[in-house]
Amino acid sequence: MSFLNVVVVFECTAGSDVLRRLYLKLTTMLDAHIVAVHMYQRNALKPEELQSIQSLRDRPQEAATKLLNIIIEEQHDVVCFLDVLKVTNQHHIYKLLAKDGYNLMG
């Protein structure tokens, strides 16, 4: 494993830890539907994952819970998730994650 791979694994694991700590707060703040669409467009979500999130259109907290669970379980998606937060104008969540100690680059 190269140094870069080790850094990426470390960063993604740290990101998942931050997501776990802020989990309940994030479920009330996150617009999971728009984030899921962007993550799907970047091949970070499978079609069935997007479908299951979009099926919760009338239950935004459940949709956020489902998306966060996917991101936490699939640690490589953390970086994409953070980038999508900026693209979808959810800077308040991005800043919250940065404030909680996740080293956000870019």
PyMOL commands that set and color helices and strands:
alter all, ss='L'
color gray80, all
select helices_A, chain A and resi 3-21+23-29+32-41+47-54+60-73+75-87+91-99
alter helices_A, ss='H'
color red, helices_A
deselect
rebuild
show_as cartoon
